[in-house]
Structure formats: structure tokens, C-alpha cells
């Protein structure tokens, strides 16, 4: 879909295949988030991968180049615009994978399944684990977070005003959580207004499609504006009463 950059593993239906990919490919690159995004149906494009899965009942992984994808299916989608070394990079990944499957992997034991997580770290380390393991990790993190919330109240239990301090600590956490969520929502909503402006005011709904960096230039400042607007709203309406927090905004 692109003509430069890294080859990404963005779809898979077998944990064993993804583990084989991580063990064999010299520059592994991928994230389960792209796999999940495709499963939602929000991305309307398709690849041959789905045909083999739905009509052939096969196991497989889908890899593609994704940078400079705005040239895809345009007059600029030519061999001259392919990044030097890109074909070599893709070929090496495919060859590494095939050699591993032929010589080391027990492909007869591979099974279909989508209940797994995978991601890379700086194109060097590649992690693959089941959703059960992910649930355990998340449960531990949530438990530690909850303990950190109630810890001040536990430590202050011996003091005369322990109950008041516990309530204050819990209330401060709730306010902080609401503030973070408000920032996140504002950062998502304000770029929509930027898109409305480019479409109905400027009459150029796809002006960001000419160059990839234009998307950051158009929608990035709009997202930051939403975050800053949330901070200004908090200060104007005194949402937080803590002087220490107000002085740090």
C-alpha cells in the first residue's frame, strides 16, 4: 500500500505463525492494534489475505509497506518512486520466514486463533503472548493502581483526621481522572472541526492527502488546541480547588 519505510505485520490468524515471524525475521515490525483495526471494518481496503482465509480456510499473516501510502493507486504509484532497498527488505523478511517454516517450525501443530497480542520494540525485540496473559498483566497493573489510590488512606488511618484525608485523596484521584479523560476527548473532537473547516470553508477536503506531514500540520495543532482549551476551562471555572494543582497548570 506504500512505497517506502518498513514492512509491517498487520494481520494474522495464528499465534504460532506470528511467533515464527518474531523468531525468524531479522527486522520484525508490527502491532496487534492494526489487526484489531482491520477487524472493525473501518478500513474499507482489502488484500489477498482475506481471500485465502475466507475461501481457502488457510492460516496466514499479512505484511505490507505502509509509508507514503497516499501514492497508492495514483499516477505517482510507479517503480521510480519506490524507495531503494525496499524490495530487498521485503524479500529478506519473506525468505527468513519461509526458511524458518521449512526447517525449524512444526507447522502441522499450527492452529487458527486470534486471541493473542503481538508488538515489536524498536524493530529488534518482538513479543507475542495470549490474551489470557494480557488479562493477567492488566489485572496486576489495575490492582497496583487501586492500592496506590487507597494507600494514603491506609497510612493515615492512625491519625485523628484519617477519614477526611482518605476522602480527600479519593476525590483528588477522581478529579484527576476526569481531567485526563476530558483532555483525551477534546484531543479527538477538535480535529473533526479542522476537517469540517477544510471541507466546507476551504473546499479542499483532501488537502492533507498530498503529503503525509500535512496531516500533522492540519490536525496536530487542532488536537493540541483541544487540550489547551480543557486547561483554560478548568482555570476559568475553578474546577479544581486545590491551590497546589491550580498553581501548576
N, C-alpha and C positions, 0 to 999 in steps of 0.2 A: 504493500500500500504506500510505501515511501521509497525514497531513493538515496537515503544516507542514514548514518547512525548505526546503532546496534540492532541486532536481531533479537526480538523479544518472544518469549514463550507466553502466549496469551490465551490459549485454550488447551484443555486436556480433559480426558475422561478416564484416566487410570493413574492411581498414585504410584504404582510400580514403574510405569513409563516415565513419570516425572522424576522419580528417584534415579532412574537410569540416566535421564538427561543431566541431572545435577552431578552425577558421578563421572560422566564421560566428557561432556562439553567443556572445552578449555576456558570459554568465556560465558558462563551461564548468566542469563538476564531474563527476569520475568517476575510476575506478581499475580497472585490469585485474584486480586481486585479486578484485573482486566477480564479474567474468566467469568467472574460474577457479573460484571457489567454486560458482557455479551449475553448471558443467560436471561437478563431482564428484558431483552428485546428492544432496548432503547437505541442500540446501534443497528441501523437498517441494512448495512452492508453484510455480505456473506462471503464465505470462502469454500473451497472444495472439501474442507474438513467436515462440514456438516453433511455433505452428500455421502461420504464414506461411513459416517456414523449412523445416519438415519436409514440409508438404503443398503448398506453393506454390513451393518452390525459389527463394525470393527472398533478396535482400540486405536487411539491416536493422540498426537499432540499437534498443535498448530503454531507455527513460528512465522514471523513476518517482520519486515523492516517498516518502521512507523514514522521516522522523521522526514520532514518535507513532504508530508502526505497531501498537501494542498496541490501538488502537481499531478496527483493520481487521476488518470482518465482525462487529462487535458492535453493541449498541443505541446506542452513542455515535458510531458512524460516520455522522454526519449533516452536512448542509450548514452547520449552525450552528457546528460545531467546526472548520471549515476556516479556516486562517489567512488573514487579509485580505491580498490581493495575491498569493496562491498561484496562482490561476488565471491571473492576468496574467503571472506569472513563467513558468509552463509554456507559455502561449501565445506569449510573446515568443521563447522558445527554439525552439519548433516553427516559428514564422514565419521566424526567422533562418535556420534550417536549410533550409527549403523554398525560400526566395528564393535562397539560395546555390546549391542544386542546380539551380534553373531557369535561372539567369543566368550562373554562373561555372564550375560543375563540369562536367567531361566524363564524365557518368555512364555512357556506353557503354563506357568503359575500366575501370570498376569491376569488381573480381573478388572472389570469395569467398576467405576465408582467415582463419585465427585465429592465425597466427604473428606477433604484434605486441604491443607494450607501449604502454599509454597511462596517463597520470595528469595531474592538474592541480596547480598550485601557487598556493594562496591564491585559487582561483576566478578567476585572472587569466591565467596562462600555462598552456597545455595542450601536453603533449609526447606525440608519437606516433613510435615507431620500431620496426623489425623485431626479431625475436628474435635474428637474426644480429648486429645492432648491440649488443643487450643482452649477448650472449655475449662480444663483443669487449671491452665495458666491464668485465664481470666478470673476464675474463682479465687485463686490465690491473691491476685492483684486487688480484686474488689474487697476481699477480706482485710488485707493490709490497709486499704484506703479507709474502710469503715473503722478499723481500730485506730487509725491516725486521727479520725474525726472525734471519736469518743475519748481518746487518750487524755486530753487536757481535763476533761470532766472527772476521769478516774483519779488523776493525780491530785486534783483539787478537792477530792471527796473529804479529806481530813480537815479542810478549812471551814469556818463558820458559814461563809457565803458560797459554798461549793455548788449548790443548786443554781444559783444565779449565774455563776461562771460557766456552768455546763450549758445552760440555755443560751447564754451569750455566744459561746463557741459554736453551737449548732446553728444559731441564727446567722452568724457571720459566714459559715460554710454555705448555707442556703443562698444568701445574697450573692456570694462569690460565684456559685454555680449558675444562678440566674443570669448574672452579668456575662459569664463566659458563653452561655447559650445564646444570649442576645447578640453578642459580638459575632458569633458564628452565623446566625440567621441573617443579620444585617450584611455580612460579607457575601452572602449568597444572593440576597434580594437586590441590592443596589446595582450589580452588573446587569440585571434584567432591564433596569431603566436606561442603562447605557445602550443596550441593544435596541430598545424602543426608540431612543434618540437617533441612532444611526439609520434605522429603517424608515421612520416616519418623518423625521425632521430633515436629515441629510439626504434621504432617498438612496442610501448605499448600505443595504442590509448585510452585504458580504464583503465590506471593505477590509475586514480583518483577515480575509482569506488569501489575500495577495502574498503576505509574508507571515510566517509563524510568529514573529516578535510583535506584530501589530496587535495580536490578541492580548498580550500582556500590557501593551501600551494603552489599549482602549478599556479593557475590563479590570486590569490591575488597580489603577487609581480609583476606579469606582468602588471596588471592594474595600480598599483602604478608607475611602470616604465613609462607607457604612460603619466601619469600626470606629472611626473618629467621631462620627455622629452619635454613636452609642455612648461614648465617653462624655461628650458635651451634654447629652441628655441627662446623664447621671449627675453631673455637676450642677446643671441649671435647676433641676427639680429635687436636689438633695436626697437622692435615692439612698445613698449611704450616709449614715450619720456619724460614722467613726472618723474622728479628726485625723487619725494617723493614716487611714486609707485615702481620705479626701486630699491630703497634702501630697500624696504620691501619684495622683492621677495627672 
